[in-house]
Amino acid sequence: EFKREVKTPEFIRMTSAYVARKVVNLARHPRRSVIIPYWMQPIVWINWHFPWLTDLAVRGMVKKYHHVP
């Protein structure tokens, strides 16, 4: 069985301190949801309105990086 370590790209990584600050801020100012990091908001919006497009993109990335036929 072939196993490969999956490395999270640098631009996606968040420190625990960053996430903790967002959680504390949410506790102080309750909202229905919080999207972190902030730049993911357009991606979440696209996924909400066009889930098939997100599925297509993810399928393409999986094929490219994991050599799935």
mmCIF file of the N, C-alpha and C atoms, coordinates in Angstrom:
data_MODEL
# 
_entry.id   MODEL 
# 
loop_
_atom_site.group_PDB 
_atom_site.id 
_atom_site.type_symbol 
_atom_site.label_atom_id 
_atom_site.label_alt_id 
_atom_site.label_comp_id 
_atom_site.label_asym_id 
_atom_site.label_entity_id 
_atom_site.label_seq_id 
_atom_site.pdbx_PDB_ins_code 
_atom_site.Cartn_x 
_atom_site.Cartn_y 
_atom_site.Cartn_z 
_atom_site.occupancy 
_atom_site.B_iso_or_equiv 
_atom_site.pdbx_formal_charge 
_atom_site.auth_seq_id 
_atom_site.auth_comp_id 
_atom_site.auth_asym_id 
_atom_site.auth_atom_id 
_atom_site.pdbx_PDB_model_num 
ATOM 1   N N  . GLU A 1 1  ? 0.847   -1.172 0.000   1.00 0.00 ? 1  GLU A N  1 
ATOM 2   C CA . GLU A 1 1  ? 0.000   0.000  0.000   1.00 0.00 ? 1  GLU A CA 1 
ATOM 3   C C  . GLU A 1 1  ? 0.896   1.239  0.000   1.00 0.00 ? 1  GLU A C  1 
ATOM 4   N N  . PHE A 1 2  ? 0.588   2.162  -0.871  1.00 0.00 ? 2  PHE A N  1 
ATOM 5   C CA . PHE A 1 2  ? 1.375   3.385  -0.999  1.00 0.00 ? 2  PHE A CA 1 
ATOM 6   C C  . PHE A 1 2  ? 0.802   4.473  -0.097  1.00 0.00 ? 2  PHE A C  1 
ATOM 7   N N  . LYS A 1 3  ? 1.631   5.014  0.785   1.00 0.00 ? 3  LYS A N  1 
ATOM 8   C CA . LYS A 1 3  ? 1.193   6.118  1.648   1.00 0.00 ? 3  LYS A CA 1 
ATOM 9   C C  . LYS A 1 3  ? 2.117   7.298  1.414   1.00 0.00 ? 3  LYS A C  1 
ATOM 10  N N  . ARG A 1 4  ? 1.498   8.454  1.323   1.00 0.00 ? 4  ARG A N  1 
ATOM 11  C CA . ARG A 1 4  ? 2.289   9.666  1.138   1.00 0.00 ? 4  ARG A CA 1 
ATOM 12  C C  . ARG A 1 4  ? 1.844   10.690 2.163   1.00 0.00 ? 4  ARG A C  1 
ATOM 13  N N  . GLU A 1 5  ? 2.806   11.342 2.760   1.00 0.00 ? 5  GLU A N  1 
ATOM 14  C CA . GLU A 1 5  ? 2.487   12.372 3.739   1.00 0.00 ? 5  GLU A CA 1 
ATOM 15  C C  . GLU A 1 5  ? 1.862   13.561 3.026   1.00 0.00 ? 5  GLU A C  1 
ATOM 16  N N  . VAL A 1 6  ? 0.745   14.030 3.555   1.00 0.00 ? 6  VAL A N  1 
ATOM 17  C CA . VAL A 1 6  ? 0.069   15.190 2.986   1.00 0.00 ? 6  VAL A CA 1 
ATOM 18  C C  . VAL A 1 6  ? 0.529   16.411 3.764   1.00 0.00 ? 6  VAL A C  1 
ATOM 19  N N  . LYS A 1 7  ? 1.099   17.366 3.062   1.00 0.00 ? 7  LYS A N  1 
ATOM 20  C CA . LYS A 1 7  ? 1.590   18.580 3.708   1.00 0.00 ? 7  LYS A CA 1 
ATOM 21  C C  . LYS A 1 7  ? 0.627   19.723 3.424   1.00 0.00 ? 7  LYS A C  1 
ATOM 22  N N  . THR A 1 8  ? 0.234   20.408 4.475   1.00 0.00 ? 8  THR A N  1 
ATOM 23  C CA . THR A 1 8  ? -0.655  21.552 4.330   1.00 0.00 ? 8  THR A CA 1 
ATOM 24  C C  . THR A 1 8  ? 0.147   22.712 3.767   1.00 0.00 ? 8  THR A C  1 
ATOM 25  N N  . PRO A 1 9  ? -0.344  23.337 2.700   1.00 0.00 ? 9  PRO A N  1 
ATOM 26  C CA . PRO A 1 9  ? 0.384   24.483 2.143   1.00 0.00 ? 9  PRO A CA 1 
ATOM 27  C C  . PRO A 1 9  ? 0.525   25.600 3.180   1.00 0.00 ? 9  PRO A C  1 
ATOM 28  N N  . GLU A 1 10 ? 1.629   26.308 3.110   1.00 0.00 ? 10 GLU A N  1 
ATOM 29  C CA . GLU A 1 10 ? 1.941   27.372 4.071   1.00 0.00 ? 10 GLU A CA 1 
ATOM 30  C C  . GLU A 1 10 ? 0.832   28.414 4.170   1.00 0.00 ? 10 GLU A C  1 
ATOM 31  N N  . PHE A 1 11 ? 0.246   28.796 3.040   1.00 0.00 ? 11 PHE A N  1 
ATOM 32  C CA . PHE A 1 11 ? -0.754  29.864 3.049   1.00 0.00 ? 11 PHE A CA 1 
ATOM 33  C C  . PHE A 1 11 ? -2.058  29.462 3.733   1.00 0.00 ? 11 PHE A C  1 
ATOM 34  N N  . ILE A 1 12 ? -2.266  28.185 3.985   1.00 0.00 ? 12 ILE A N  1 
ATOM 35  C CA . ILE A 1 12 ? -3.488  27.719 4.642   1.00 0.00 ? 12 ILE A CA 1 
ATOM 36  C C  . ILE A 1 12 ? -3.285  27.558 6.148   1.00 0.00 ? 12 ILE A C  1 
ATOM 37  N N  . ARG A 1 13 ? -2.056  27.393 6.572   1.00 0.00 ? 13 ARG A N  1 
ATOM 38  C CA . ARG A 1 13 ? -1.772  27.130 7.988   1.00 0.00 ? 13 ARG A CA 1 
ATOM 39  C C  . ARG A 1 13 ? -2.153  28.317 8.865   1.00 0.00 ? 13 ARG A C  1 
ATOM 40  N N  . MET A 1 14 ? -2.688  27.988 10.041  1.00 0.00 ? 14 MET A N  1 
ATOM 41  C CA . MET A 1 14 ? -3.043  29.005 11.023  1.00 0.00 ? 14 MET A CA 1 
ATOM 42  C C  . MET A 1 14 ? -2.443  28.592 12.360  1.00 0.00 ? 14 MET A C  1 
ATOM 43  N N  . THR A 1 15 ? -1.941  29.558 13.094  1.00 0.00 ? 15 THR A N  1 
ATOM 44  C CA . THR A 1 15 ? -1.389  29.241 14.406  1.00 0.00 ? 15 THR A CA 1 
ATOM 45  C C  . THR A 1 15 ? -2.531  29.019 15.388  1.00 0.00 ? 15 THR A C  1 
ATOM 46  N N  . SER A 1 16 ? -2.234  28.308 16.458  1.00 0.00 ? 16 SER A N  1 
ATOM 47  C CA . SER A 1 16 ? -3.246  28.089 17.482  1.00 0.00 ? 16 SER A CA 1 
ATOM 48  C C  . SER A 1 16 ? -3.625  29.410 18.144  1.00 0.00 ? 16 SER A C  1 
ATOM 49  N N  . ALA A 1 17 ? -2.672  30.332 18.247  1.00 0.00 ? 17 ALA A N  1 
ATOM 50  C CA . ALA A 1 17 ? -2.961  31.647 18.843  1.00 0.00 ? 17 ALA A CA 1 
ATOM 51  C C  . ALA A 1 17 ? -3.952  32.426 17.976  1.00 0.00 ? 17 ALA A C  1 
ATOM 52  N N  . TYR A 1 18 ? -3.791  32.350 16.664  1.00 0.00 ? 18 TYR A N  1 
ATOM 53  C CA . TYR A 1 18 ? -4.711  33.035 15.744  1.00 0.00 ? 18 TYR A CA 1 
ATOM 54  C C  . TYR A 1 18 ? -6.127  32.492 15.899  1.00 0.00 ? 18 TYR A C  1 
ATOM 55  N N  . VAL A 1 19 ? -6.253  31.167 15.904  1.00 0.00 ? 19 VAL A N  1 
ATOM 56  C CA . VAL A 1 19 ? -7.568  30.536 16.044  1.00 0.00 ? 19 VAL A CA 1 
ATOM 57  C C  . VAL A 1 19 ? -8.162  30.870 17.416  1.00 0.00 ? 19 VAL A C  1 
ATOM 58  N N  . ALA A 1 20 ? -7.345  30.836 18.458  1.00 0.00 ? 20 ALA A N  1 
ATOM 59  C CA . ALA A 1 20 ? -7.831  31.156 19.804  1.00 0.00 ? 20 ALA A CA 1 
ATOM 60  C C  . ALA A 1 20 ? -8.373  32.581 19.872  1.00 0.00 ? 20 ALA A C  1 
ATOM 61  N N  . ARG A 1 21 ? -7.667  33.543 19.246  1.00 0.00 ? 21 ARG A N  1 
ATOM 62  C CA . ARG A 1 21 ? -8.157  34.929 19.232  1.00 0.00 ? 21 ARG A CA 1 
ATOM 63  C C  . ARG A 1 21 ? -9.508  35.020 18.549  1.00 0.00 ? 21 ARG A C  1 
ATOM 64  N N  . LYS A 1 22 ? -9.686  34.288 17.460  1.00 0.00 ? 22 LYS A N  1 
ATOM 65  C CA . LYS A 1 22 ? -10.968 34.299 16.744  1.00 0.00 ? 22 LYS A CA 1 
ATOM 66  C C  . LYS A 1 22 ? -12.082 33.697 17.606  1.00 0.00 ? 22 LYS A C  1 
ATOM 67  N N  . VAL A 1 23 ? -11.772 32.635 18.344  1.00 0.00 ? 23 VAL A N  1 
ATOM 68  C CA . VAL A 1 23 ? -12.764 31.995 19.210  1.00 0.00 ? 23 VAL A CA 1 
ATOM 69  C C  . VAL A 1 23 ? -13.152 32.933 20.355  1.00 0.00 ? 23 VAL A C  1 
ATOM 70  N N  . VAL A 1 24 ? -12.163 33.581 20.964  1.00 0.00 ? 24 VAL A N  1 
ATOM 71  C CA . VAL A 1 24 ? -12.445 34.522 22.051  1.00 0.00 ? 24 VAL A CA 1 
ATOM 72  C C  . VAL A 1 24 ? -13.284 35.679 21.522  1.00 0.00 ? 24 VAL A C  1 
ATOM 73  N N  . ASN A 1 25 ? -12.929 36.199 20.357  1.00 0.00 ? 25 ASN A N  1 
ATOM 74  C CA . ASN A 1 25 ? -13.703 37.291 19.755  1.00 0.00 ? 25 ASN A CA 1 
ATOM 75  C C  . ASN A 1 25 ? -15.142 36.854 19.485  1.00 0.00 ? 25 ASN A C  1 
ATOM 76  N N  . LEU A 1 26 ? -15.313 35.625 19.043  1.00 0.00 ? 26 LEU A N  1 
ATOM 77  C CA . LEU A 1 26 ? -16.659 35.109 18.788  1.00 0.00 ? 26 LEU A CA 1 
ATOM 78  C C  . LEU A 1 26 ? -17.446 34.991 20.097  1.00 0.00 ? 26 LEU A C  1 
ATOM 79  N N  . ALA A 1 27 ? -16.776 34.587 21.177  1.00 0.00 ? 27 ALA A N  1 
ATOM 80  C CA . ALA A 1 27 ? -17.456 34.499 22.481  1.00 0.00 ? 27 ALA A CA 1 
ATOM 81  C C  . ALA A 1 27 ? -17.888 35.878 22.959  1.00 0.00 ? 27 ALA A C  1 
ATOM 82  N N  . ARG A 1 28 ? -17.063 36.874 22.685  1.00 0.00 ? 28 ARG A N  1 
ATOM 83  C CA . ARG A 1 28 ? -17.390 38.243 23.094  1.00 0.00 ? 28 ARG A CA 1 
ATOM 84  C C  . ARG A 1 28 ? -18.450 38.888 22.217  1.00 0.00 ? 28 ARG A C  1 
ATOM 85  N N  . HIS A 1 29 ? -18.448 38.539 20.940  1.00 0.00 ? 29 HIS A N  1 
ATOM 86  C CA . HIS A 1 29 ? -19.385 39.116 19.965  1.00 0.00 ? 29 HIS A CA 1 
ATOM 87  C C  . HIS A 1 29 ? -20.035 37.970 19.179  1.00 0.00 ? 29 HIS A C  1 
ATOM 88  N N  . PRO A 1 30 ? -21.025 37.304 19.766  1.00 0.00 ? 30 PRO A N  1 
ATOM 89  C CA . PRO A 1 30 ? -21.624 36.124 19.123  1.00 0.00 ? 30 PRO A CA 1 
ATOM 90  C C  . PRO A 1 30 ? -22.186 36.419 17.725  1.00 0.00 ? 30 PRO A C  1 
ATOM 91  N N  . ARG A 1 31 ? -21.951 35.486 16.852  1.00 0.00 ? 31 ARG A N  1 
ATOM 92  C CA . ARG A 1 31 ? -22.480 35.509 15.491  1.00 0.00 ? 31 ARG A CA 1 
ATOM 93  C C  . ARG A 1 31 ? -22.877 34.092 15.137  1.00 0.00 ? 31 ARG A C  1 
ATOM 94  N N  . ARG A 1 32 ? -23.619 33.987 14.057  1.00 0.00 ? 32 ARG A N  1 
ATOM 95  C CA . ARG A 1 32 ? -24.050 32.672 13.590  1.00 0.00 ? 32 ARG A CA 1 
ATOM 96  C C  . ARG A 1 32 ? -22.870 31.830 13.117  1.00 0.00 ? 32 ARG A C  1 
ATOM 97  N N  . SER A 1 33 ? -21.913 32.462 12.466  1.00 0.00 ? 33 SER A N  1 
ATOM 98  C CA . SER A 1 33 ? -20.750 31.716 11.982  1.00 0.00 ? 33 SER A CA 1 
ATOM 99  C C  . SER A 1 33 ? -19.548 32.637 11.816  1.00 0.00 ? 33 SER A C  1 
ATOM 100 N N  . VAL A 1 34 ? -18.381 32.022 11.778  1.00 0.00 ? 34 VAL A N  1 
ATOM 101 C CA . VAL A 1 34 ? -17.133 32.731 11.525  1.00 0.00 ? 34 VAL A CA 1 
ATOM 102 C C  . VAL A 1 34 ? -16.329 31.883 10.562  1.00 0.00 ? 34 VAL A C  1 
ATOM 103 N N  . ILE A 1 35 ? -15.810 32.515 9.539   1.00 0.00 ? 35 ILE A N  1 
ATOM 104 C CA . ILE A 1 35 ? -14.989 31.809 8.561   1.00 0.00 ? 35 ILE A CA 1 
ATOM 105 C C  . ILE A 1 35 ? -13.557 32.282 8.745   1.00 0.00 ? 35 ILE A C  1 
ATOM 106 N N  . ILE A 1 36 ? -12.683 31.341 9.061   1.00 0.00 ? 36 ILE A N  1 
ATOM 107 C CA . ILE A 1 36 ? -11.270 31.681 9.182   1.00 0.00 ? 36 ILE A CA 1 
ATOM 108 C C  . ILE A 1 36 ? -10.469 30.727 8.312   1.00 0.00 ? 36 ILE A C  1 
ATOM 109 N N  . PRO A 1 37 ? -9.451  31.223 7.676   1.00 0.00 ? 37 PRO A N  1 
ATOM 110 C CA . PRO A 1 37 ? -9.043  32.604 7.578   1.00 0.00 ? 37 PRO A CA 1 
ATOM 111 C C  . PRO A 1 37 ? -10.034 33.410 6.736   1.00 0.00 ? 37 PRO A C  1 
ATOM 112 N N  . TYR A 1 38 ? -9.977  34.720 6.892   1.00 0.00 ? 38 TYR A N  1 
ATOM 113 C CA . TYR A 1 38 ? -10.949 35.615 6.247   1.00 0.00 ? 38 TYR A CA 1 
ATOM 114 C C  . TYR A 1 38 ? -11.001 35.451 4.736   1.00 0.00 ? 38 TYR A C  1 
ATOM 115 N N  . TRP A 1 39 ? -9.868  35.152 4.125   1.00 0.00 ? 39 TRP A N  1 
ATOM 116 C CA . TRP A 1 39 ? -9.841  35.080 2.657   1.00 0.00 ? 39 TRP A CA 1 
ATOM 117 C C  . TRP A 1 39 ? -10.567 33.835 2.114   1.00 0.00 ? 39 TRP A C  1 
ATOM 118 N N  . MET A 1 40 ? -11.018 32.949 3.006   1.00 0.00 ? 40 MET A N  1 
ATOM 119 C CA . MET A 1 40 ? -11.802 31.788 2.562   1.00 0.00 ? 40 MET A CA 1 
ATOM 120 C C  . MET A 1 40 ? -13.271 32.135 2.312   1.00 0.00 ? 40 MET A C  1 
ATOM 121 N N  . GLN A 1 41 ? -13.706 33.333 2.703   1.00 0.00 ? 41 GLN A N  1 
ATOM 122 C CA . GLN A 1 41 ? -15.106 33.713 2.553   1.00 0.00 ? 41 GLN A CA 1 
ATOM 123 C C  . GLN A 1 41 ? -15.624 33.564 1.121   1.00 0.00 ? 41 GLN A C  1 
ATOM 124 N N  . PRO A 1 42 ? -14.903 34.027 0.097   1.00 0.00 ? 42 PRO A N  1 
ATOM 125 C CA . PRO A 1 42 ? -15.418 33.827 -1.267  1.00 0.00 ? 42 PRO A CA 1 
ATOM 126 C C  . PRO A 1 42 ? -15.542 32.349 -1.640  1.00 0.00 ? 42 PRO A C  1 
ATOM 127 N N  . ILE A 1 43 ? -14.608 31.529 -1.159  1.00 0.00 ? 43 ILE A N  1 
ATOM 128 C CA . ILE A 1 43 ? -14.663 30.103 -1.463  1.00 0.00 ? 43 ILE A CA 1 
ATOM 129 C C  . ILE A 1 43 ? -15.877 29.463 -0.800  1.00 0.00 ? 43 ILE A C  1 
ATOM 130 N N  . VAL A 1 44 ? -16.149 29.841 0.435   1.00 0.00 ? 44 VAL A N  1 
ATOM 131 C CA . VAL A 1 44 ? -17.324 29.327 1.141   1.00 0.00 ? 44 VAL A CA 1 
ATOM 132 C C  . VAL A 1 44 ? -18.598 29.770 0.423   1.00 0.00 ? 44 VAL A C  1 
ATOM 133 N N  . TRP A 1 45 ? -18.625 31.026 -0.024  1.00 0.00 ? 45 TRP A N  1 
ATOM 134 C CA . TRP A 1 45 ? -19.788 31.547 -0.752  1.00 0.00 ? 45 TRP A CA 1 
ATOM 135 C C  . TRP A 1 45 ? -20.017 30.751 -2.039  1.00 0.00 ? 45 TRP A C  1 
ATOM 136 N N  . ILE A 1 46 ? -18.950 30.509 -2.779  1.00 0.00 ? 46 ILE A N  1 
ATOM 137 C CA . ILE A 1 46 ? -19.062 29.729 -4.027  1.00 0.00 ? 46 ILE A CA 1 
ATOM 138 C C  . ILE A 1 46 ? -19.555 28.321 -3.716  1.00 0.00 ? 46 ILE A C  1 
ATOM 139 N N  . ASN A 1 47 ? -19.004 27.703 -2.672  1.00 0.00 ? 47 ASN A N  1 
ATOM 140 C CA . ASN A 1 47 ? -19.436 26.352 -2.311  1.00 0.00 ? 47 ASN A CA 1 
ATOM 141 C C  . ASN A 1 47 ? -20.908 26.321 -1.909  1.00 0.00 ? 47 ASN A C  1 
ATOM 142 N N  . TRP A 1 48 ? -21.364 27.348 -1.226  1.00 0.00 ? 48 TRP A N  1 
ATOM 143 C CA . TRP A 1 48 ? -22.761 27.411 -0.801  1.00 0.00 ? 48 TRP A CA 1 
ATOM 144 C C  . TRP A 1 48 ? -23.708 27.513 -2.008  1.00 0.00 ? 48 TRP A C  1 
ATOM 145 N N  . HIS A 1 49 ? -23.336 28.333 -2.976  1.00 0.00 ? 49 HIS A N  1 
ATOM 146 C CA . HIS A 1 49 ? -24.214 28.591 -4.119  1.00 0.00 ? 49 HIS A CA 1 
ATOM 147 C C  . HIS A 1 49 ? -23.990 27.639 -5.299  1.00 0.00 ? 49 HIS A C  1 
ATOM 148 N N  . PHE A 1 50 ? -22.778 27.157 -5.450  1.00 0.00 ? 50 PHE A N  1 
ATOM 149 C CA . PHE A 1 50 ? -22.441 26.287 -6.583  1.00 0.00 ? 50 PHE A CA 1 
ATOM 150 C C  . PHE A 1 50 ? -21.636 25.081 -6.104  1.00 0.00 ? 50 PHE A C  1 
ATOM 151 N N  . PRO A 1 51 ? -22.239 24.201 -5.320  1.00 0.00 ? 51 PRO A N  1 
ATOM 152 C CA . PRO A 1 51 ? -21.471 23.073 -4.763  1.00 0.00 ? 51 PRO A CA 1 
ATOM 153 C C  . PRO A 1 51 ? -20.848 22.185 -5.836  1.00 0.00 ? 51 PRO A C  1 
ATOM 154 N N  . TRP A 1 52 ? -21.483 22.075 -6.984  1.00 0.00 ? 52 TRP A N  1 
ATOM 155 C CA . TRP A 1 52 ? -20.939 21.250 -8.067  1.00 0.00 ? 52 TRP A CA 1 
ATOM 156 C C  . TRP A 1 52 ? -19.588 21.805 -8.544  1.00 0.00 ? 52 TRP A C  1 
ATOM 157 N N  . LEU A 1 53 ? -19.426 23.130 -8.497  1.00 0.00 ? 53 LEU A N  1 
ATOM 158 C CA . LEU A 1 53 ? -18.173 23.741 -8.930  1.00 0.00 ? 53 LEU A CA 1 
ATOM 159 C C  . LEU A 1 53 ? -17.046 23.402 -7.953  1.00 0.00 ? 53 LEU A C  1 
ATOM 160 N N  . THR A 1 54 ? -17.354 23.440 -6.677  1.00 0.00 ? 54 THR A N  1 
ATOM 161 C CA . THR A 1 54 ? -16.366 23.077 -5.661  1.00 0.00 ? 54 THR A CA 1 
ATOM 162 C C  . THR A 1 54 ? -15.993 21.601 -5.808  1.00 0.00 ? 54 THR A C  1 
ATOM 163 N N  . ASP A 1 55 ? -16.991 20.750 -6.018  1.00 0.00 ? 55 ASP A N  1 
ATOM 164 C CA . ASP A 1 55 ? -16.719 19.318 -6.207  1.00 0.00 ? 55 ASP A CA 1 
ATOM 165 C C  . ASP A 1 55 ? -15.796 19.096 -7.397  1.00 0.00 ? 55 ASP A C  1 
ATOM 166 N N  . LEU A 1 56 ? -16.040 19.813 -8.477  1.00 0.00 ? 56 LEU A N  1 
ATOM 167 C CA . LEU A 1 56 ? -15.224 19.693 -9.682  1.00 0.00 ? 56 LEU A CA 1 
ATOM 168 C C  . LEU A 1 56 ? -13.781 20.107 -9.405  1.00 0.00 ? 56 LEU A C  1 
ATOM 169 N N  . ALA A 1 57 ? -13.605 21.218 -8.697  1.00 0.00 ? 57 ALA A N  1 
ATOM 170 C CA . ALA A 1 57 ? -12.259 21.705 -8.373  1.00 0.00 ? 57 ALA A CA 1 
ATOM 171 C C  . ALA A 1 57 ? -11.520 20.729 -7.469  1.00 0.00 ? 57 ALA A C  1 
ATOM 172 N N  . VAL A 1 58 ? -12.187 20.231 -6.447  1.00 0.00 ? 58 VAL A N  1 
ATOM 173 C CA . VAL A 1 58 ? -11.550 19.291 -5.519  1.00 0.00 ? 58 VAL A CA 1 
ATOM 174 C C  . VAL A 1 58 ? -11.190 18.002 -6.247  1.00 0.00 ? 58 VAL A C  1 
ATOM 175 N N  . ARG A 1 59 ? -12.086 17.524 -7.080  1.00 0.00 ? 59 ARG A N  1 
ATOM 176 C CA . ARG A 1 59 ? -11.803 16.302 -7.844  1.00 0.00 ? 59 ARG A CA 1 
ATOM 177 C C  . ARG A 1 59 ? -10.557 16.493 -8.711  1.00 0.00 ? 59 ARG A C  1 
ATOM 178 N N  . GLY A 1 60 ? -10.441 17.664 -9.332  1.00 0.00 ? 60 GLY A N  1 
ATOM 179 C CA . GLY A 1 60 ? -9.270  17.947 -10.156 1.00 0.00 ? 60 GLY A CA 1 
ATOM 180 C C  . GLY A 1 60 ? -7.990  17.986 -9.352  1.00 0.00 ? 60 GLY A C  1 
ATOM 181 N N  . MET A 1 61 ? -8.041  18.580 -8.156  1.00 0.00 ? 61 MET A N  1 
ATOM 182 C CA . MET A 1 61 ? -6.844  18.640 -7.308  1.00 0.00 ? 61 MET A CA 1 
ATOM 183 C C  . MET A 1 61 ? -6.444  17.259 -6.814  1.00 0.00 ? 61 MET A C  1 
ATOM 184 N N  . VAL A 1 62 ? -7.430  16.450 -6.456  1.00 0.00 ? 62 VAL A N  1 
ATOM 185 C CA . VAL A 1 62 ? -7.123  15.095 -5.985  1.00 0.00 ? 62 VAL A CA 1 
ATOM 186 C C  . VAL A 1 62 ? -6.459  14.306 -7.109  1.00 0.00 ? 62 VAL A C  1 
ATOM 187 N N  . LYS A 1 63 ? -6.992  14.406 -8.307  1.00 0.00 ? 63 LYS A N  1 
ATOM 188 C CA . LYS A 1 63 ? -6.392  13.689 -9.436  1.00 0.00 ? 63 LYS A CA 1 
ATOM 189 C C  . LYS A 1 63 ? -4.970  14.158 -9.702  1.00 0.00 ? 63 LYS A C  1 
ATOM 190 N N  . LYS A 1 64 ? -4.752  15.466 -9.629  1.00 0.00 ? 64 LYS A N  1 
ATOM 191 C CA . LYS A 1 64 ? -3.437  16.035 -9.928  1.00 0.00 ? 64 LYS A CA 1 
ATOM 192 C C  . LYS A 1 64 ? -2.393  15.637 -8.892  1.00 0.00 ? 64 LYS A C  1 
ATOM 193 N N  . TYR A 1 65 ? -2.743  15.752 -7.617  1.00 0.00 ? 65 TYR A N  1 
ATOM 194 C CA . TYR A 1 65 ? -1.761  15.549 -6.563  1.00 0.00 ? 65 TYR A CA 1 
ATOM 195 C C  . TYR A 1 65 ? -1.666  14.115 -6.038  1.00 0.00 ? 65 TYR A C  1 
ATOM 196 N N  . HIS A 1 66 ? -2.682  13.304 -6.293  1.00 0.00 ? 66 HIS A N  1 
ATOM 197 C CA . HIS A 1 66 ? -2.656  11.941 -5.775  1.00 0.00 ? 66 HIS A CA 1 
ATOM 198 C C  . HIS A 1 66 ? -2.733  10.892 -6.871  1.00 0.00 ? 66 HIS A C  1 
ATOM 199 N N  . HIS A 1 67 ? -2.640  11.328 -8.109  1.00 0.00 ? 67 HIS A N  1 
ATOM 200 C CA . HIS A 1 67 ? -2.590  10.435 -9.264  1.00 0.00 ? 67 HIS A CA 1 
ATOM 201 C C  . HIS A 1 67 ? -3.728  9.410  -9.297  1.00 0.00 ? 67 HIS A C  1 
ATOM 202 N N  . VAL A 1 68 ? -4.932  9.918  -9.099  1.00 0.00 ? 68 VAL A N  1 
ATOM 203 C CA . VAL A 1 68 ? -6.124  9.081  -9.147  1.00 0.00 ? 68 VAL A CA 1 
ATOM 204 C C  . VAL A 1 68 ? -6.630  9.082  -10.582 1.00 0.00 ? 68 VAL A C  1 
ATOM 205 N N  . PRO A 1 69 ? -6.953  7.918  -11.133 1.00 0.00 ? 69 PRO A N  1 
ATOM 206 C CA . PRO A 1 69 ? -7.428  7.882  -12.536 1.00 0.00 ? 69 PRO A CA 1 
ATOM 207 C C  . PRO A 1 69 ? -8.790  8.503  -12.720 1.00 0.00 ? 69 PRO A C  1 
# 
